[in-house]
Amino acid sequence: MQNITIVGDGAMSAVCASLLCEKGFAVKMWGYDAVQLAQIAAAHENIKFLPGYKLPQSLQYEPDDSAIFKNADVVISAVPCQFMRGVWQRLKKYFNSDIPIVSVTKGIENHTLLRPSEILQDVLGDVKICVLSGPTIADELMRRLPATATAASENEKLACLVQEIFTTPWFRVYTNADVRGVELAGAMKNVIAIAAGIIDGVNAGNNTKAALLARGLAEITRLGVALGADVHTFAGLSGLGDLVTTCISPAGRNRSFGERIGKGITAEQALAATASVVEGVATCTSVIELAGKYNVDMPITQAVYSVLFRGVSVRQAIQNLMMRTPKPERVL
């Protein structure tokens, strides 16, 4: 495995490119907007999504759809969830289904309720997919701070290959066979992170944040298990690990978005103030739909939804949560 193509030009694309070039792979990056890709190439920096970090000189930039998969041994899909279908439909005719795909996208597609790996399979057919997910804040990875992630695939050989490709002295990768659980955990934690940001915005305190993480993980686990995931996945890196990071990191997009709402601006204004895609907003509607379909109680997610889409005030949403009928503490 020598040649790696990255589909997408956001923050995680930059992280993957930096890591893989450092390991000696021949890496090229494609973006849906040739002008934006050219700007990144000229600056050797993703000024819009990850400013302050220079990209390797060896990184190649490929705006030509027909050339991006040429000689590729592995493809990394790093497109935001709600845009994946359009991008891959555009690229489908150039893609060779023998090439394995590593998905680093987190989210659940609106309306179809498909996870990123399922979107790829829906568009491309029978392809080999591994999901790379975990507590991976881009800024910290670019600073080479110690971090971990999970490579999840039903194909154990592929999971081990991705583990080998991405492992460095500062980035430790574990393998996992529960693709469903890893993707669901990575998606749903973004909704809880919005709630964490709201709590920070209203200065509700650390006790409240701790309760949110514990009960948020409980409802994530309930829905995941109802959808057929392994309960143990949610206590791991892609579950608890990613949830903690996203809820406490000042750099987390979803937490920062929620904090703006907690400080008194509307969801629309908070979105406008955020340069990157806030996946938790779109994911929230998908999770609410899944929870209704599978009859799973998700009060925190419902509270976030009520604030984002139903005009309920933050104060009222918190009061509604606190005044729910008393019950035993359970996860499932």
Summary of the structure (lengths in Angstrom):
residues: 332
radius of gyration: 19.4
end to end distance: 42.3
largest distance: 59.8
contacts: 1188
relative contact order: 0.11
helix: 53%
strand: 13%
